[in-house]
Amino acid sequence: MVEYLLPIAKIVDVESYANQMFQAKSDLTGFSMQQILLLDYKTYLFNGQWWGIGMLETFYPDYILERRNELLTAMSDEKKKSNLSGLLFSVIDILKEQNLMIILGEPENTVVRKAFNVDIKDGTADLGSRMSRKKDIVPPLELYFNTNY
C-alpha cells in the first residue's frame, strides 16, 4: 500500500518524511506544562482507584526531562484536581524507543516498581521499550492492582 501511495503523495524518502512528522509532533513551542501533560492522557479505574496515565512521544526527551520540576508540579496539580489515586507520565524517546516514566511520589513509586519489576532512580523508571499504553503499560498495572488490592 505504501509503495502504491508514494508516487501519488510525491514522497521520495519515507524515512525522512516520517522523521519530519515526528519532529513536528515533538515541537512543544507555546504549550504549557499542563497542556503537555494532557496531550495524550487517559484515566483508568484499577480495582476501585482512578489513575491518570499521560505519554509524550518525542524526538527531544531532554526538553521535558530538563523541565522535570515543572512537570511534577503539573502532575501534582492534576492529581489533586481530578482526585486521582495516582498519576504516571511517560516520556517516550522515539529514536531510542525508550520509555522513561516520571514518578510523582507515593503510591506511584511502589506501584511502578512492583508492576514493572524495575528500579526507580532519581524519580524516573526506565521501562525500556514499553511504548504502548494499551499493550505495555495498562496490562501490568491491571495485574498489579488485581493481585495486590
N, C-alpha and C positions, 0 to 999 in steps of 0.2 A: 504494500500500500504506500509506504514511504517513497519507494522508487517511482511509483506512478505519479505521486503528488509533487515530487521535487521539481520537475520541469514546469508544472503549472504554477507553483509558488515562486519559481525562479530562485530557488535556494541552491547554491553551488556546494557549500560546505555545511553539512548537517551539524557536525560537532561545533563549529564556530557559531552557527546560528543558535544552537542550544545554549552555549556559553553566554551569548549576548542576552538571551532570555533570562538566564539565571542571574546575570549581573544586574539587569534591570529590576528583577524581583528583589535583589539584595539592597537596592538603593532605598534607604530609610530617611532620606532628607525630608524634613518637615514633619515627621511623625514624633509624637510624644512617646515617652516610655510606656505609658498606659495604653496607647494605641498599638504599639509594637507587641505588648503582652497579649492583646486581644485580637491581633490579626488572624491567627489560626488557633483558636481557643475553643474548647468544649468542656462541658461539665458532665460528670459521671456519678452515678449513685453506686457505691460499693458497700454492700451489706449495711445499708442504713446511713452511710456517710456520704455527703456530697464533696467531691473533689474536682478542682479545675485543672485542666492539662492544656498548656499552651506550647506551641512549637514555632520555631523560626528557622526556615531553610535559607542558608546564606552562603555566599562566596567569601564573606568577610566576618567570620565569627568574632574576631578581636574587637570589632566595633561594639558589639553587645557586651562581651566579656570585660572590656575596659570600663564599661559603664555599669558594672555589676551592682554597685550600691544603689543607683537609680532604679535598676530593675528590681532589686529586693524590696525597695520601698513601694514600687508599683504593685508587686506581688502581695505584699503585706496589706496594702490598702484594698486590693481586690478581694483578698481572703476575708477581711473584716466586712467589707461592704456586702458581699454575697453570702456571708455567714457559712463559709466553707470549712470543712474539717481539715482540708489540706489543699495545697496548690503546687503544681510542678510546672517547670518551664524548661524545654529542651532547645538548645542551640545546635542546629544540625549543620555541620560543615559539609557542604555539597562536594567539595573537591576531595576531601579525605574520607567522605562517607562515615563520619563520626558524630555521635550524639553525646553532647556534654549537657547533662541535666543540672540545672541550678537548684540547689536545695535551700529552701527558706529557713528551716529550723526543724523543730519537732512539731508534729509527728512525722513530717516528711522524711527526715533523716533515717529514722528507724524503718519506715515502710520501704523506701527505695533500697536501702542496704539489704533488707531481707527478701524483698520481692525479686530483685535482680541479682542478688548474690554478688554485690560489688562493694568496694571500699569507697568512702567519700573523703576527698581531700580538699581542704580549703573551701568547703561548701559546694563542691562540684562532684558529680558522679559521672565517670566515663562509662557510658552504656555501649560503647563500641559501635557496631554497625546497625544497631536497632534504630531504624529510620521511620518506621510506620507506627503511628499512634494506634491505629486499628489492629495491626497484626503483631507488633512488637512491644508496645507499651501497656495497653489496656489488659490483654490476657494475663500477664504475670501479676498485675495489680489485682485483678479479679480473683485469681488463685490465692494470692496472699490474704485478701480480705475474707474469702470464703473459708480459709483454713485457720485463720488466726483471730477471728472475732466471733 
